Amino acid sequence: MKKTFKCEVDCANCAAKMEDAVKKIEGVVSARVNFMTQKFTLEAADDVFDKVFDAAVKACKKVEPDCEIEA
């Protein structure tokens, strides 16, 4: 399953760090944080998508505490 979410991130460097952190999560097929469009795209298996998404949000918050990802 692949979904795109609105993601408020302050800078391109933070977006790159968030993307790297999410890619390290078990179950992630692909992840993309686009600073210019303020979009977060996550791809993971259907059966674990919600669990992976929750872990991805936590990983992003560690990098950028002000980050908001709207599900």
C-alpha positions in Angstrom: 0.0 0.0 0.0 1.2 3.5 -0.9 -0.2 6.6 0.6 0.6 10.3 0.5 0.1 12.6 3.5 0.3 16.4 4.0 3.5 17.0 5.9 4.6 20.4 7.4 8.4 20.5 7.5 10.5 23.6 7.9 13.6 22.9 5.7 14.9 20.6 3.0 17.7 19.3 5.3 15.2 18.2 7.9 13.0 16.6 5.2 16.1 14.6 4.0 16.9 13.5 7.6 13.2 12.5 8.2 13.2 10.5 5.0 16.4 8.6 6.0 15.0 7.9 9.4 11.8 6.4 8.0 13.6 4.3 5.5 15.4 2.5 8.3 12.1 1.3 9.8 11.3 -2.4 9.4 8.5 -2.9 6.9 9.1 0.3 4.9 9.2 -0.4 1.1 9.8 3.2 0.2 9.5 6.7 1.8 9.7 10.2 0.4 9.5 13.5 2.2 9.2 16.4 -0.3 9.9 19.8 1.2 8.7 21.7 -1.8 5.3 20.2 -2.0 5.0 19.5 1.8 4.1 15.8 1.1 5.1 12.6 2.8 4.7 9.4 0.8 5.0 6.0 2.5 4.8 2.6 1.0 4.5 -0.6 3.1 2.7 -3.9 3.1 -1.0 -3.6 3.7 -1.0 -5.8 6.8 1.6 -3.7 8.7 0.9 -0.3 7.1 -0.7 1.3 10.2 2.1 0.1 12.5 4.8 1.3 10.1 3.0 4.7 9.7 2.9 5.2 13.5 6.6 4.4 13.7 7.3 6.7 10.8 5.5 9.6 12.5 7.5 9.0 15.7 10.8 8.9 13.7 9.9 12.2 12.0 9.1 13.8 15.3 12.5 12.8 16.7 14.2 14.7 13.8 11.8 17.6 13.6 9.6 18.0 16.8 7.4 20.7 15.1 6.6 18.4 12.1 2.9 17.7 11.5 1.8 14.7 9.4 -1.9 14.7 8.7 -3.3 11.2 8.2 
